[in-house]
Amino acid sequence: MAESVLVQTKVRPDQKEQAERIFHQAGLSMGDAIRIFLQQTINAGDIPFSITARKPSAKLLRAIAQDQSGEGKEYDTIAQMMADHAKA
């Protein structure tokens, strides 16, 4: 076996736990998953998946358009907003 090097990175605890659960279901350790990612990157000569920003939901896009058109409502407090939305 070829000599190996240590690769370290910091991630949020919840990210690590969630990823480990997924990897475990696939029969992989965290190290296995990272090695697979690295090899697939080498094989593809690129990131082996597309990296995209989260797209806003249709509801959010409608709310943004409504606000930008001047149709949005303004509230002084969250309580006022909640009361208005409870009527709807």
Secondary structure, DSSP 4 states (H G I P E B T S, - for coil): ------------HHHHHHHHHHHHHTT--HHHHHHHHHHHHHHHTS-SS---PPPPPHHHHHHHHHHHTT-----SSHHHHHHHHHH-
